[in-house]
Amino acid sequence: MMKICSCQFEVEAGQPAKNLEKILSFIKEAKKNNADIIIFPEMAVPGYFIGDTWDSSSFLRDCEYCGQKIIAAADGIAIIFGNVAVDWHKRNRDGRQRKYNALFVAQNKQLLSAENSVYPFAIKTLHPNYREFDDSRYFYSTAMLATELKKDVRELIKPFTLFIKGKPLVIGCILCEDGWNDDYPISPIDILCADKKTDIIFNISASPYTLGKNHKRHRVFSRHAQMNNVPLVYVNKVGIQNNGKTIYTFDGSSTVYAADGSIADYAMPYQETARYIEFPLKKEVAQNLASDIEKDDIACIYKALTYGIGKFLQKIHMKKVVIGISGGIDSAVAAALYSRIISPENILLVNMPSVYNSSTTKDLARELAENLGCAYAVVPIQESVDYTIRQFTETKIHHASSDIPEQLKITSFTAENIQARDRSARVLAGLAAAIGAGFTCNANKAETSVGYSTLYGDQSGFLAALADLWKYQIYGLALYLNKEIYKKDVIPQAVIDIVPSAELSADQNVDEGRGDPIKYPYHDYLFRSFVERWDKATPEDILLWYENGSLEEKLGCRPGLVKEYFTDPTDFINDLEHWWNLFSGMAVAKRIQAPPILAVSRRAYGFDQREAQNTPYYTRRYREVRQHFIGK
Amino acid sequence: MMKICSCQFEVEAGQPAKNLEKILSFIKEAKKNNADIIIFPEMAVPGYFIGDTWDSSSFLRDCEYCGQKIIAAADGIAIIFGNVAVDWHKRNRDGRQRKYNALFVAQNKQLLSAENSVYPFAIKTLHPNYREFDDSRYFYSTAMLATELKKDVRELIKPFTLFIKGKPLVIGCILCEDGWNDDYPISPIDILCADKKTDIIFNISASPYTLGKNHKRHRVFSRHAQMNNVPLVYVNKVGIQNNGKTIYTFDGSSTVYAADGSIADYAMPYQETARYIEFPLKKEVAQNLASDIEKDDIACIYKALTYGIGKFLQKIHMKKVVIGISGGIDSAVAAALYSRIISPENILLVNMPSVYNSSTTKDLARELAENLGCAYAVVPIQESVDYTIRQFTETKIHHASSDIPEQLKITSFTAENIQARDRSARVLAGLAAAIGAGFTCNANKAETSVGYSTLYGDQSGFLAALADLWKYQIYGLALYLNKEIYKKDVIPQAVIDIVPSAELSADQNVDEGRGDPIKYPYHDYLFRSFVERWDKATPEDILLWYENGSLEEKLGCRPGLVKEYFTDPTDFINDLEHWWNLFSGMAVAKRIQAPPILAVSRRAYGFDQREAQNTPYYTRRYREVRQHFIGK
């Protein structure tokens, strides 16, 4: 019998000393509990998303030093952990220090090597370079090393042999992507198990949460275990890490797959926990547990958001927040969500009416604040906006010309944006600074897609926690918060029922049922196809689907919707081009200056979906089909 | 004799149709001029920096279609061009469509293949994955293909054979990084020339401008030509491309290296031009030309900035700009620079004094505007700021607590930021909207390094054109503008002489010689070592250099400076930690929301220097040395 401690701990990115301290205390505890092996996630020492800090030798030396401390603790216990490994005598392909994303196995205060290995560690073989991952930017892979050594990569992927209670244990050690080999030319797990002598596979990971990813992992990893008839221990980290523009939660969900593919152990998502697993594995399986937890999308999203926001606030030492509440759904959801993360006493809700705000929404904002028990203030913006417009029109422009007139005129559109900036850059930013808080950005993903927001206005804030959620998910979250979390209507039903509106002009009068130009039941799905679809849709795809009648099915929106919304092809095409121009034009410029976005979907804006500020483009095929419909 | 047309043209990223049109017209002209071969840069059809647009099949099909049109034009002329190549039957390692960064050779309306090639195109072998480059995110390399085909990569790197006037011409075709092989396991040029039968090497590139890069290229490529005794034709594009946060200029500077390593032809930087080069190469060399042009750093920077800003304005269809001018150096340089790019009549300079602004700087601002002949306005902010502070203090907070008091107090620091946001988010953004302009961000690289700016305040704007320049470069540019460009002091000498100051409080009174807390002659170089140094410096490096007396030499700043500025180690360490905490802390948060930055250095902020918003870190070694100096 053997006892393995799987250590799903909160790795703090860029903090080797802190992580080392934690690792050592987990080791101490595991020794007390007579574990034979303790295992830590990928990059447990430095963290994973640390940007170009990988370019600092002094940082790398510090990570090495921490690694030595861990090895020195491998006394009476075998330790498996992830860290960066540096070969100071070689270079990466960018000419910088040679670095490996590595897995170390230590026993008797020494590092073990796999058979014939050139290094006393295992190297990550498959390098993800998509979404938030940039492994090839920083690390040398096993395949690159094989090329350099003029060897077959298979020769470099060998198991380690530990001695547990005097008996050999052959362990196959891989890192994260190595287990997701579907589209790579080799399968490290299959290579490690080829001679049937491997007793167990360890996969140490740094795998950020994505809605639905755990289901896929269960399928893929169960199959690996089953096909090779070997148990597979998957250890993931918890915590949050970011690449600047996008923040990821790491959900842990560390899992032990038995040799028959069943789930033998499962660590609760987002919990820092050391699980002790006895081998051979007991018969009872934890299959149901895992699937129960990941059943409901909105519940998963709620968990990811509350965890992610909470950790981010901690990280930046922010104890108070200011939230502008309009009486609309997005800000109401933000307020209800934050109120579950920090005490309502530390939340200041602010309603900032102008002449265009209805008493309907003003009353709803107050009702929301009362329901949540947050601090609340009303800060009207009309005087300030009027002052600005008056000051502008009274300003004398010297050396004026036909391009820049001596006296300025303020259009209603300009006035709308003045309002939006007055609210955020003047009121919210000022109030936040006055009480030592941050103010939130409440934008959803549909608005963020097309830049339906004002720069330095409602697009600003310290964090855009809802910007990876489509409007339908915001509504889902509102209902979930009321029903499952608060168990009462803290978000007034009228907030959910009212037409979404920015209330920046008379054209957006909610009492007359007028609001946003975004038709969410359709545009949520249209925009989603631009960014989240595996093969990203462009107007060409959309128009071809429209032509052949498969559009609603392809987008996943409600059948019949397109006909309801658009009277004819011209109408449809105008709408499509209007939003595509914004999505791939001005909205990119706005996203470049957007706050960091908390990721939950399979493609979040920021540095997950990578974008250039280019001119909107229409393919030849699109232009042909368009012409067929409506001529030039 | 043979005539080659090297086509250094402006590729617009993400606009295949537009690029195709240009390519076809260059081909037409080259045919008229009896060129035997015409050659276009890397990714001449789609452009290079297009973000995740590579994930759209419909976009890829459009690029393929454009490629076919180019092939069809290869009639009486051989055409070499860069485009994306798609293998619709295979997948990339991320599971998406197989894509290659490819070079096509067309003759007689058909694509040629290299010997034994599996595809009718050459594939980029060496993939850059550093700075702004993400080739492995999107493209499959020759090395990956070799692994898949279980072949040696060398077997896949073979020359093409063209027939020019009935005679065979063996051409080695490579893409960009393939010529920069120093840190890669193979050298494509050496492989192509191994059997001494290759007549000429073509390197098609998409190589962004970096200060000093051309000198290095001349060294590296001259050596390649010389070592292999073969002429090398390097064709680069012009134009600008961006990855969202960072904008790059492509300077062209296409060069022909003779077999003896000398420069035989050189295309003017930043010019769209088709050069006709006759082979065998004439004896006169253009060596001096190339080195003359790249002699003076500030002249190069001036060229890159004016080109980059001009093209960016064109791209986003912006004809007018608003520039806030304080009477200080950064905004003065911005105003003088923009005035060379667009007509002064389309530039509105705005001075926005508060009670803290001296008449010295107010007068200098007016003088600058008069010198440049721009439209000019004075928009005082005191009333508006006072209104905001009064409104805040009069606002009643309901449901107040010990954390959020019933009545707010506005500290002087909060008031400073209120001023900064009032200027940018209220006045500049509003005025810009009113006249259909954008407003500029005038931040320099030192300020950007440590976030010495206000979010939604002076850090905002549509473009941060100076944010890759250290303060000493800003001064250099001011002198260059006066002396070389305007040939008079359009930037008043007093603007250059005055102490740099934000003038946001009485503590920053310029007339009393008080200003920014940044000591530019030292901090410029300290901050540069954090970001631009090959091996990025951390406080550990700085303190060790300080300890052993090599700091000024390592940083490149003026000797003796450290002693002048810092009375003792405690003073030095406090300063170091203060700025490091900002650089790796709050400043990252600010950069995440900063405008796009125009790159000139070897590491610009944005998506060149990649960063995560993590907690500032000090290594163990740093903490030890620090303790040695000043104890706990």
Interface residues (C-beta under 8 A of the other chain):
Chain A: E12 A13 G14 Q15 P16 A17 G47 F49 I50 G51 D52 T53 D55 S56 S57 S58 F59 R61 D62 Y65 R91 N92 R93 D94 G95 R96 Q97 L126 H127 P128 N129 Y130 D134 S136 R137 A143 M144 T147 E148 V153 D182 D183 Y184 P185 Q241 N242 N243 G244 K245 K315 I316 K319 K320 S343 E345 N346 L348 A369 G373 C374 A375 Y376 A377 V378 V379 E383 S384 Y387 T388 Q391 F392 T395 K396 I397 H398 H399 A400 S401 S402 D403 I404 P405 L408 K409 I410 T411 F413 T414 N417 I418 R421 D422 S424 A425 R426 V427 A429 G430 L431 A433 A434 I435 L455 Y456 G457 S460 F462 W534 D535 K536 A537 T538 E540 D541 V588 A589 R591 I592 Q593 A594 P595 P596 F607 Q609 R610 E611 A612 Q613 N614 T615 Y617 T619 R620 R621 Y622
Chain B: E12 A13 G14 Q15 P16 A17 G47 F49 I50 G51 D52 T53 D55 S56 S57 S58 F59 R61 D62 Y65 R91 N92 R93 D94 G95 R96 Q97 L126 H127 P128 N129 Y130 D134 S136 R137 A143 M144 T147 E148 V153 D182 D183 Y184 P185 Q241 N242 N243 G244 K245 K315 I316 K319 K320 E345 N346 L348 A369 G373 C374 A375 Y376 A377 V378 V379 E383 S384 Y387 T388 Q391 F392 T395 K396 I397 H398 H399 A400 S401 S402 D403 I404 P405 L408 K409 I410 T411 F413 T414 N417 I418 R421 D422 S424 A425 R426 V427 A429 G430 L431 A433 A434 I435 L455 Y456 G457 S460 F462 W534 D535 K536 A537 T538 E540 D541 V588 A589 R591 I592 Q593 A594 P595 P596 F607 Q609 R610 E611 A612 Q613 N614 T615 Y617 T619 R620 R621 Y622
